[in-house]
Amino acid sequence: MGLFKPAWMSKNQTRALTSVEAMRDEATLRRVVAEAPLEYVRIRAAEKLDDQELYKRYAQLEADSHLGYAMAMHIEDVDFLWGFIRRDSCTGFALSDIRNRIDKLTAERRDAENLEKLAEIPSMNDIARLVDIASSDHTRDVHFIAQVRVYGGPTPQSIEDNMREAAVERLAELGADEALIEVAYSQNAKLSNTAEKAVAKLTDQHKLFQLASDDTLGWDARAAAVDTLSDRALLDQLTAITSRHGPLETPIEKLAECRIQQIRSEELCHGEHDWELTGLEYNGLGENTYYRCKRCGIERHEIKKY
């Protein structure tokens, strides 16, 4: 009777794997992991068991073999995996693969934690915590995504971005103007474009005027303040200032003039303009067409590329 070995003991990989795929008995699968002569057969049996403790045990017992590496690639314990790659024998592709797995698990855990936090924000009343979330380090998040989320690729709008926006929304709901202004002055919020979103949630016209007038505030946040202003007298005051601005930035006083024109346009035309053609230019790239509304005077520019 001892002459007849089970199919999983065969050295014919196809035959042995076929036998393992048909197995349902846990005890037999564990025996295959321990006794099968072929590594791929042992690995497949271990995969069917889906047992984290078993993976750890064989990753330790046969750390320098393909079996040990394969077991490690199924382990979800990040601390264990860090210990695994610190061995001198873990080099080359194995080191790279395990490190990528650590990064993947770390990103998944971080995403899960942030999704929980995101769900809490709409009912959060802790102003300081909301400011901290809205002003969180965008640069750190971008670096993290670039480094560890390569397995899935970064999304245009990350969970962290959604958290910052939700925090600003909640601060606005709570009427926390001073907190929104604190966010507007945050360097981190400036880098994540959250500063201007915070400014756009303000309704106090005098606070908006002060922000628009402040050369120490970021240009985007100041521009958002101008765009949110609706008080004509305050906008008139802005047109008389001389602001500091970068080479690619429109002076705030010019933005104020445009805002006044926009308000006038809304009052006169309510979005229904009577356009007249005022100019037509051709260049090597396309056609530039300029229009002006006969009633309110607002201008429009269209670009048609060849």
C-alpha positions as CSV (number, residue, x, y, z in Angstrom):
1,M,0.0,0.0,0.0
2,G,2.9,2.3,0.7
3,L,3.8,2.1,-3.0
4,F,0.8,4.3,-3.9
5,K,1.5,8.0,-3.1
6,P,-1.2,10.7,-3.2
7,A,-1.2,12.8,-6.4
8,W,0.0,15.9,-4.5
9,M,3.2,14.0,-3.7
10,S,4.0,13.6,-7.4
11,K,7.0,15.4,-8.9
12,N,4.9,16.1,-11.9
13,Q,3.8,19.7,-11.2
14,T,0.7,19.7,-13.3
15,R,-0.6,16.5,-11.7
16,A,0.2,17.6,-8.2
17,L,-1.3,21.1,-8.7
18,T,-4.5,19.6,-10.2
19,S,-4.8,17.5,-7.1
20,V,-4.4,20.5,-4.8
21,E,-6.9,22.6,-6.7
22,A,-9.5,19.9,-6.1
23,M,-8.8,19.7,-2.3
24,R,-11.3,21.0,0.3
25,D,-10.0,19.3,3.4
26,E,-8.0,21.7,5.6
27,A,-6.0,19.0,7.3
28,T,-4.8,17.6,4.0
29,L,-3.9,21.0,2.7
30,R,-1.8,21.6,5.8
31,R,-0.1,18.3,5.1
32,V,0.6,19.3,1.5
33,V,2.3,22.5,2.8
34,A,4.5,20.5,5.1
35,E,5.4,17.5,3.0
36,A,4.9,18.1,-0.8
37,P,8.2,17.8,-2.7
38,L,7.4,20.7,-5.0
39,E,7.5,24.3,-3.8
40,Y,4.8,25.6,-6.1
41,V,2.5,22.8,-4.9
42,R,3.2,23.8,-1.2
43,I,2.6,27.4,-2.0
44,R,-0.7,26.8,-3.7
45,A,-1.9,24.7,-0.8
46,A,-1.0,27.5,1.6
47,E,-2.8,30.1,-0.5
48,K,-6.0,28.0,-0.3
49,L,-5.7,27.9,3.5
50,D,-5.5,31.7,3.8
51,D,-3.9,31.5,7.2
52,Q,-1.7,34.4,8.3
53,E,-0.1,32.5,11.2
54,L,0.9,29.7,8.8
55,Y,2.4,32.3,6.3
56,K,4.4,33.8,9.1
57,R,5.7,30.4,10.4
58,Y,6.9,29.3,7.0
59,A,8.3,32.8,6.2
60,Q,10.5,32.3,9.3
61,L,11.3,28.6,8.9
62,E,12.2,28.9,5.2
63,A,13.1,32.5,4.9
64,D,15.8,32.0,2.3
65,S,13.7,29.9,-0.1
66,H,11.1,30.8,-2.7
67,L,8.5,29.3,-0.4
68,G,9.5,31.7,2.4
69,Y,9.3,34.7,0.0
70,A,5.9,33.5,-1.4
71,M,4.6,33.2,2.2
72,A,5.8,36.7,3.0
73,M,4.0,38.1,-0.1
74,H,0.7,37.0,1.5
75,I,1.4,38.5,5.0
76,E,-0.6,41.5,6.0
77,D,1.4,42.4,9.2
78,V,3.6,45.4,8.2
79,D,5.9,45.1,11.3
80,F,6.6,41.4,10.5
81,L,7.4,42.3,6.9
82,W,9.9,45.0,8.0
83,G,11.7,42.3,10.1
84,F,11.6,40.0,7.1
85,I,13.4,42.4,4.7
86,R,16.0,43.4,7.3
87,R,17.6,40.0,6.9
88,D,20.9,40.1,5.0
89,S,19.7,37.4,2.7
90,C,16.6,39.4,1.5
91,T,18.0,41.1,-1.6
92,G,17.2,41.8,-5.2
93,F,13.7,41.3,-6.5
94,A,12.5,39.7,-3.2
95,L,13.6,42.9,-1.3
96,S,11.9,45.1,-3.8
97,D,8.7,43.1,-3.9
98,I,8.3,42.9,-0.1
99,R,9.0,46.6,0.2
100,N,6.3,47.3,-2.4
101,R,3.9,45.1,-0.4
102,I,4.7,47.1,2.7
103,D,4.0,50.3,0.9
104,K,0.7,48.9,-0.5
105,L,-0.5,47.8,2.9
106,T,0.6,51.1,4.5
107,A,-1.3,53.1,1.9
108,E,-4.4,50.9,2.3
109,R,-4.3,51.3,6.1
110,R,-3.9,55.1,5.8
111,D,-6.7,55.3,3.3
112,A,-9.0,53.3,5.6
113,E,-8.2,55.6,8.5
114,N,-8.7,58.7,6.5
115,L,-12.0,57.5,5.1
116,E,-13.2,57.0,8.7
117,K,-12.1,60.5,9.5
118,L,-13.7,61.9,6.3
119,A,-17.0,60.4,7.4
120,E,-16.7,62.1,10.8
121,I,-16.0,65.6,9.5
122,P,-19.6,66.7,8.5
123,S,-20.7,66.3,12.2
124,M,-17.4,67.5,13.8
125,N,-17.6,70.5,16.1
126,D,-14.0,70.7,17.2
127,I,-12.9,73.9,15.4
128,A,-9.2,73.4,16.2
129,R,-9.3,69.9,14.7
130,L,-11.1,71.1,11.6
131,V,-8.5,73.8,11.1
132,D,-5.7,71.2,11.5
133,I,-7.3,69.0,8.9
134,A,-7.9,71.9,6.4
135,S,-4.3,73.1,6.9
136,S,-2.8,69.6,6.7
137,D,0.5,69.1,4.7
138,H,-0.5,68.7,1.1
139,T,3.2,68.3,0.0
140,R,3.6,65.4,2.4
141,D,0.5,63.7,1.0
142,V,1.6,64.1,-2.6
143,H,5.0,62.6,-1.7
144,F,3.3,59.7,0.1
145,I,1.0,59.0,-2.8
146,A,3.9,59.2,-5.3
147,Q,6.1,56.9,-3.3
148,V,3.6,54.2,-2.0
149,R,0.5,54.2,-4.2
150,V,2.3,53.2,-7.3
151,Y,0.4,49.9,-7.3
152,G,-2.8,51.7,-8.2
153,G,-1.6,55.1,-9.3
154,P,-2.5,58.4,-7.6
155,T,-6.0,59.7,-8.2
156,P,-6.6,63.3,-9.3
157,Q,-8.6,64.0,-6.1
158,S,-7.1,62.1,-3.1
159,I,-8.9,61.2,0.1
160,E,-6.7,63.8,1.8
161,D,-7.9,66.5,-0.6
162,N,-11.5,65.5,0.1
163,M,-10.8,65.8,3.8
164,R,-9.4,69.3,3.5
165,E,-12.4,70.4,1.4
166,A,-14.9,68.8,3.9
167,A,-13.2,70.5,6.8
168,V,-13.6,73.9,5.1
169,E,-17.3,73.1,4.4
170,R,-17.8,72.2,8.0
171,L,-16.1,75.4,9.3
172,A,-18.4,77.4,7.0
173,E,-21.5,75.6,8.3
174,L,-20.3,76.4,11.9
175,G,-19.9,80.1,11.0
176,A,-16.3,79.9,12.1
177,D,-15.0,82.9,10.1
178,E,-11.8,83.4,12.2
179,A,-11.0,79.7,11.7
180,L,-11.5,80.1,7.9
181,I,-9.2,83.1,7.9
182,E,-6.6,81.1,9.9
183,V,-6.7,78.4,7.1
184,A,-6.4,81.2,4.5
185,Y,-3.0,82.3,6.0
186,S,-1.7,78.7,6.3
187,Q,1.2,77.9,4.0
188,N,0.1,74.3,3.8
189,A,-3.4,75.4,2.8
190,K,-1.9,77.7,0.1
191,L,0.0,74.7,-1.4
192,S,-3.1,72.6,-1.5
193,N,-5.3,75.4,-2.9
194,T,-7.4,75.1,0.2
195,A,-6.7,78.7,1.2
196,E,-8.8,80.2,-1.5
197,K,-11.5,77.7,-0.9
198,A,-11.6,78.9,2.7
199,V,-11.8,82.5,1.7
200,A,-14.6,81.8,-0.8
201,K,-16.7,80.6,2.2
202,L,-16.6,83.9,4.0
203,T,-19.6,86.3,3.7
204,D,-18.5,89.2,5.9
205,Q,-17.7,91.9,3.3
206,H,-15.3,93.8,5.5
207,K,-13.3,90.7,6.3
208,L,-13.1,89.9,2.6
209,F,-11.9,93.4,1.9
210,Q,-9.2,93.1,4.5
211,L,-8.0,89.8,3.0
212,A,-8.0,91.2,-0.5
213,S,-6.0,94.2,0.6
214,D,-3.3,92.2,2.5
215,D,-0.1,91.8,0.6
216,T,1.1,89.1,3.0
217,L,-1.7,86.8,2.0
218,G,-1.2,84.5,-1.0
219,W,-2.3,85.9,-4.3
220,D,-4.8,83.1,-5.0
221,A,-6.5,83.7,-1.6
222,R,-6.6,87.4,-2.2
223,A,-8.1,86.8,-5.7
224,A,-10.8,84.6,-4.1
225,A,-11.6,87.4,-1.7
226,V,-12.1,89.8,-4.6
227,D,-14.2,87.3,-6.5
228,T,-16.4,86.8,-3.4
229,L,-16.9,90.5,-2.6
230,S,-20.1,92.1,-3.7
231,D,-20.0,95.4,-1.9
232,R,-19.5,98.0,-4.6
233,A,-18.0,100.7,-2.3
234,L,-15.4,98.3,-1.0
235,L,-14.6,97.1,-4.5
236,D,-14.2,100.8,-5.5
237,Q,-11.6,101.2,-2.7
238,L,-9.7,98.2,-3.9
239,T,-9.4,99.6,-7.4
240,A,-7.5,102.6,-5.9
241,I,-4.7,100.5,-4.2
242,T,-1.4,99.5,-5.7
243,S,-0.8,95.9,-4.8
244,R,2.3,93.7,-4.9
245,H,2.0,90.8,-7.3
246,G,4.1,88.3,-9.1
247,P,5.0,88.5,-12.8
248,L,2.2,86.1,-13.8
249,E,-0.4,87.5,-11.4
250,T,-3.0,90.1,-12.2
251,P,-2.9,93.1,-9.9
252,I,-5.7,92.9,-7.3
253,E,-6.9,96.4,-8.3
254,K,-7.5,95.1,-11.8
255,L,-9.4,92.1,-10.5
256,A,-11.5,94.5,-8.5
257,E,-12.3,96.4,-11.7
258,C,-13.3,93.1,-13.4
259,R,-15.5,92.1,-10.4
260,I,-17.3,95.5,-10.5
261,Q,-17.9,94.9,-14.2
262,Q,-19.1,91.4,-13.5
263,I,-21.6,92.6,-10.9
264,R,-22.8,95.4,-13.2
265,S,-23.2,92.8,-16.0
266,E,-25.3,90.5,-13.7
267,E,-27.5,93.5,-12.7
268,L,-28.1,94.5,-16.3
269,C,-28.1,91.3,-18.3
270,H,-28.7,88.5,-15.8
271,G,-26.6,86.2,-18.0
272,E,-28.5,87.1,-21.2
273,H,-25.9,89.2,-23.2
274,D,-26.3,91.0,-26.5
275,W,-22.9,90.2,-28.1
276,E,-21.2,92.2,-30.8
277,L,-18.0,91.3,-32.6
278,T,-15.2,93.7,-31.7
279,G,-12.1,91.9,-33.1
280,L,-10.7,89.0,-35.0
281,E,-7.1,87.8,-35.1
282,Y,-5.4,85.0,-36.9
283,N,-2.1,83.4,-36.0
284,G,-0.3,80.2,-36.8
285,L,-2.1,78.3,-34.1
286,G,-5.7,79.4,-34.7
287,E,-8.3,82.2,-34.6
288,N,-9.0,84.7,-31.8
289,T,-12.4,86.3,-31.7
290,Y,-13.4,89.1,-29.3
291,Y,-16.9,90.1,-28.3
292,R,-18.5,92.8,-26.1
293,C,-22.0,93.0,-24.8
294,K,-23.9,96.0,-26.0
295,R,-25.8,96.4,-22.8
296,C,-23.3,95.8,-20.0
297,G,-20.0,96.1,-21.8
298,I,-18.6,92.8,-20.5
299,E,-16.1,91.2,-22.9
300,R,-15.6,87.7,-24.1
301,H,-12.7,86.0,-25.9
302,E,-12.9,82.8,-27.9
303,I,-10.0,80.8,-29.2
304,K,-10.5,78.4,-32.2
305,K,-7.4,76.2,-32.9
306,Y,-6.7,75.0,-36.4
